[in-house]
Amino acid sequence: MKNWAGNVTFGTERHVMPGTIDELSELVSRSPKIKVQGSKHSFNTIADSSDTLVSLKKFDQIGEPDPETRSVRIGGGVTYGELAVHLQERGWAVSNLASLPHISVIGACATATHGSGRTNKNLSNQLLDLEVMGQDGNIRQIAAGSPEAKLAAVGLGAIGLITTATVRIEPTYQVQQWVYEDLPFDVLTSYFDAVSSHGYSLSLFTKWTGDTVDQMWVKERTGGLFEGRSECFGAKRATEKLHPLKEMDPVNCTDQLGVPGPWSERLAHFKLEFTPSAGEELQSEFFVDFKCATEAITALRKLGSELAPLLFVSEIRFVAADDLPMSPAYSTDIVALHFTWRPMWDQVRAVLPKIEAALAPFGARPHFGKLFTMSPTRLAEVYPRISELKAYAHEVDPEGKFMNEFLTNRVFTNRQS
Ligand SMILES: Cc1cc2nc3c(=O)[nH]c(=O)nc-3n(C[C@H](O)[C@H](O)[C@H](O)COP(=O)(O)OP(=O)(O)OC[C@H]3O[C@@H](n4cnc5c(N)ncnc54)[C@H](O)[C@@H]3O)c2cc1C
């Protein structure tokens, strides 16, 4: 079995899909090693196991939204697509989505998956109370806001099997989406604060070459400040629907041209009912503090001629600061510098250290679900609170049942796999 991108072949043939908590508990108790497979959208081996891989697809229950607590209870296998349809039908919403809705909620949060928007935190901040199955097969409750909940929200799959979560919700809202073309790079870097504040969610697509950012996707909540005028910082409003890769048919993209629609059909770039993106691809992403962003962008443009032949496209997004120790936005607003690579791993592997070196002065942190070459020593410098997750994982899982090769060798050091 392979991951979504096809670049990872999982290291075990033992794939199990239990249907009840008792079955899951028994499986956990008797497995020497076990990992949950979410929707398999990570590009590295974070979800791999040398022994047992468990799918929680049958843990797909979604409760009724609770207007008092503004939360909804979900099973550990629910995807954002399923949650979005359920909430929208009942007049509720979550605050943000990633670029596609097909990913599982818990798997996405485990790697600090994010959408965009200067005031939007990554998706892990939507998690409240958690029920987690430990190495003995028993469930422990983790209360929202506790130190454990903050570590577990971006837990990298290291702290147990999350069987149930409550998710923060809000009343439904409408979103309009406009795409602009050819935003001059010098305008972007000169007026970075103003440009990046546009809309509820903003994505900039580029290949790092030329003088302009190819596309600027602005998503605004109806009644918001952005009005979709014909020009924005020198970029021209598109007159037809576009795919981030201009040569591709935009049929699978969410509606644009300012047509209002529910959040569930606008916040992701790709529609739930279509296969997203360009098919076979690889992804990497690095996060820098907002205040370093223009220098980081300038550094990447210097690598443009080397990057462009390997890229389908790059995307620049914005994530608000939070207080989750393993979040790349811990205590600081960040800019996300994302790379959708052609499936050319040898060349991508060769260029990643150059990107990491170019972004090192800005303390760049990699996305935990994507491809990077950074050493664990450097990772611990840019994620200084890794040691807290490591200690917590050791406390709740002293035998290392939920560890795998990725966690042991790439993230935590001196921890038995
Ligand atoms: C086409 C595409 C677009 C993407 N777009 C974005 C984007 O817009 N923004 C972004 O930030 N990222 C994006 N990503 C990356 C993606 O969101 C992350 O890799 C995310 O972790 C994938 O979720 P998943 O359910 O597939 O998790 P998996 O890859 O299956 O698992 C990730 C981790 O979560 C753990 N896990 C899963 N479920 C549970 C559970 N119930 N209990 C305990 N541990 C669990 C797994 O064991 C593993 O450690 C994209 C990926 C793809 C392929």
The ligand as a MOL file (V3000), in Angstrom:
LIG
                    3D

  0  0  0     0  0            999 V3000
M  V30 BEGIN CTAB
M  V30 COUNTS 53 58 0 0 0
M  V30 BEGIN ATOM
M  V30 1 C -2.8700 17.3010 -2.4060 0
M  V30 2 C -2.4640 17.6920 -1.0200 0
M  V30 3 C -2.7650 18.9680 -0.5580 0
M  V30 4 C -2.3670 19.3650 0.7270 0
M  V30 5 N -2.6880 20.6220 1.1460 0
M  V30 6 C -2.2660 21.0520 2.3550 0
M  V30 7 C -2.5750 22.3670 2.8070 0
M  V30 8 O -3.3070 23.1190 2.1650 0
M  V30 9 N -2.0440 22.7700 4.0000 0
M  V30 10 C -1.2500 21.9650 4.7440 0
M  V30 11 O -0.7740 22.4040 5.7910 0
M  V30 12 N -0.9900 20.6890 4.3680 0
M  V30 13 C -1.4850 20.2240 3.2010 0
M  V30 14 N -1.2150 18.9330 2.8100 0
M  V30 15 C -0.5280 18.0390 3.7520 0
M  V30 16 C -1.5350 17.2560 4.5880 0
M  V30 17 O -2.5320 18.0920 5.0960 0
M  V30 18 C -0.8300 16.5820 5.8010 0
M  V30 19 O 0.1400 15.7210 5.3360 0
M  V30 20 C -1.8450 15.8520 6.7010 0
M  V30 21 O -1.1690 15.2900 7.7910 0
M  V30 22 C -2.5780 14.7780 5.9510 0
M  V30 23 O -3.6140 14.2590 6.7400 0
M  V30 24 P -3.8990 12.6890 6.6770 0
M  V30 25 O -5.2060 12.4300 7.3140 0
M  V30 26 O -3.7150 12.1810 5.2950 0
M  V30 27 O -2.7610 12.1530 7.6390 0
M  V30 28 P -1.7540 10.9350 7.4500 0
M  V30 29 O -0.6980 11.3160 6.4920 0
M  V30 30 O -2.5160 9.6990 7.1540 0
M  V30 31 O -1.1630 10.8630 8.9300 0
M  V30 32 C -0.4480 11.9490 9.4760 0
M  V30 33 C -0.1490 11.6330 10.9460 0
M  V30 34 O -1.3580 11.6680 11.7030 0
M  V30 35 C -1.4640 10.4680 12.4810 0
M  V30 36 N -2.8940 10.2010 12.6870 0
M  V30 37 C -3.8850 10.2270 11.7730 0
M  V30 38 N -5.0560 9.9800 12.3810 0
M  V30 39 C -4.7900 9.7840 13.6970 0
M  V30 40 C -5.5910 9.4760 14.8410 0
M  V30 41 N -6.9170 9.3320 14.7580 0
M  V30 42 N -4.9720 9.3460 16.0180 0
M  V30 43 C -3.6400 9.4940 16.1430 0
M  V30 44 N -2.8330 9.7900 15.1020 0
M  V30 45 C -3.4160 9.9220 13.8990 0
M  V30 46 C -0.7610 9.4310 11.6270 0
M  V30 47 O -0.3860 8.2910 12.4010 0
M  V30 48 C 0.4470 10.2350 11.1790 0
M  V30 49 O 1.3840 10.2820 12.2160 0
M  V30 50 C -1.6470 18.4680 1.5640 0
M  V30 51 C -1.3760 17.1730 1.1160 0
M  V30 52 C -1.7980 16.7740 -0.1590 0
M  V30 53 C -1.5170 15.3790 -0.6240 0
M  V30 END ATOM
M  V30 BEGIN BOND
M  V30 1 1 1 2
M  V30 2 1 2 3
M  V30 3 2 2 52
M  V30 4 2 3 4
M  V30 5 1 4 5
M  V30 6 1 4 50
M  V30 7 2 5 6
M  V30 8 1 6 7
M  V30 9 1 6 13
M  V30 10 2 7 8
M  V30 11 1 7 9
M  V30 12 1 9 10
M  V30 13 2 10 11
M  V30 14 1 10 12
M  V30 15 2 12 13
M  V30 16 1 13 14
M  V30 17 1 14 15
M  V30 18 1 14 50
M  V30 19 1 15 16
M  V30 20 1 16 17
M  V30 21 1 16 18
M  V30 22 1 18 19
M  V30 23 1 18 20
M  V30 24 1 20 21
M  V30 25 1 20 22
M  V30 26 1 22 23
M  V30 27 1 23 24
M  V30 28 2 24 25
M  V30 29 1 24 26
M  V30 30 1 24 27
M  V30 31 1 27 28
M  V30 32 2 28 29
M  V30 33 1 28 30
M  V30 34 1 28 31
M  V30 35 1 31 32
M  V30 36 1 32 33
M  V30 37 1 33 34
M  V30 38 1 33 48
M  V30 39 1 34 35
M  V30 40 1 35 36
M  V30 41 1 35 46
M  V30 42 1 36 37
M  V30 43 1 36 45
M  V30 44 2 37 38
M  V30 45 1 38 39
M  V30 46 1 39 40
M  V30 47 2 39 45
M  V30 48 1 40 41
M  V30 49 2 40 42
M  V30 50 1 42 43
M  V30 51 2 43 44
M  V30 52 1 44 45
M  V30 53 1 46 47
M  V30 54 1 46 48
M  V30 55 1 48 49
M  V30 56 2 50 51
M  V30 57 1 51 52
M  V30 58 1 52 53
M  V30 END BOND
M  V30 END CTAB
M  END
